[in-house]
């Protein structure tokens, strides 16, 4: 989605998003959705055929630019995929006791969480976050570098 003032799918596949408390700002490429850290979401519609689920292979990617200082111990969901059931994925930024952003990816399969970085994510710059799931293996990249 190019985020040209809305979360409409320009591919023609009808995967439009529904905005809640979103502001559109200048982004890495064109516009970006700005989230307020508490109530902002973009929810994708349910449609047939749906996105891959279960053990089907998939790749998910986002650009993210973190700002400010996070509240300690809070998870900020960046991308949620599917329901909270086996082999569904979500990515969150969370704050540790030093109040810095870190990344964690979860595969809902016994609630396994994988820390992606040993240290903090830099703020004020754009990061490309990509994760792939082969059906058995989760692989994650931050700014083109393999993580975890």
N, C-alpha and C positions, 0 to 999 in steps of 0.2 A: 504494500500500500504506500503510495507516495505522500499521504497525509496532507493533501492540499485543502486544508480547512475542514476536513471531515475524515471519517474512517471508511469511506466507500471503497469497495474492491473494484479496481479498474481493469482487472483481467477478464471480466465478463463471466466469471464463475459464480457470482452472487454471494461471495463470502464477506458481506458488508458487516462492519462493526457498529455497535451502538455505544455512543459516547455518554459518559457521565462525569461531570465536573472537569472537563478537559479544556485546556487552552492551547491553541496552536501558535507556535513560535518558529523562528528560524532554526533549522536543524543542520545536520551534517550534509544532507543533500536535500535541498528544498525546505519543506516545513517538517516540524516534529511535533508530536503531542507532548504537552507538558503536564505532568501529574502533580497533584498537590500533596502527596505523601500520606493522605488519609482516606479520601473518598473517591478519588479519580479512578476510572476504569474504562477500558474499551472491551466490550464483550462481543465475541463473534457469534453469529447466528448458528442455529442447528439446521442443517439441510441434508438432503440426500443427493448424491453420495456424500458422506461425511469425511472428515479428515481421518487419516490412518489411526487405528486404535489397537489395543492389546499388544501383541508381539509384532505388529506390522512395522516395517522400517520407516523412519522419518527423520527429517532435519528441520530444526527450528533456529531462527537467527533474529537478532535485534541489534540496533544501535542504542547505546545508553550513555548519558552524560549525567554524572552524579554531582549534586551541589549541596552546599551547607554541611552541617554536622548532624549526623543521625542521632536519634535518641537511643541510648544504650539498651541492648536486648530486644530491639524491635526488628521483625522481618518485614521487608518491603517486597512484595511480589512483583517481579518484572514481567513474567510470562507464565501463565498456567495453561496446561494442555490436557484436556480430558477431565474426567471426574477423579475423585480420590479413590482409585481402584488400581489393581495391579497393572504395572507397566505403563501408567500414565505419568507424564513428566511435568514438573514445574521448576522454575528458576527464581530464586529470590536473592536480593541483596539484604544482608543483615548487619546489625551493628554488634560489635563485641564490647567488652568492658572498657576498651580504649576509645569508644565512640568513633570508630572508623567504619567505612563500608567494606564489606567482604562479600564474596559470592558463594552461594551454595546451590547445588542442583539436587533435586529429589526425584527418585523413581519410586512411585507408589508400589512398592513390592517389599513389604515388611518395613515400610517407612525408612528406607535407606537414604541417608543424606550424604552427599559427597562435597567436602570443602574443596573449592576450586583454586584457592590461592592461600599461600602461607602468610601473606601480608595484606595490607590495605589496598583498596582500589583508589587510584588517583582521582581527584575531583576536578571539575572544570574542563575536562577533555572528553572527547567522544571515544567510546570503546565498542568494538564489534564483538558480540558474544554469540557463539554458534554451538549448538549441541546436536549430535546425531545419535540415533538409537537404531541398531541393526536388527533388533528383535531379541538380542541377548547381550549386546555390549553397548554401553553408553560412552561416548567420546565427546569431550568439550574443548573448545578453543576460546581464548581471550586474545583479541587483537592478533589473530593468526597463529598464536602459540598454543600447543597442546597443553592442557591442564589436568590436574588430578590424577 
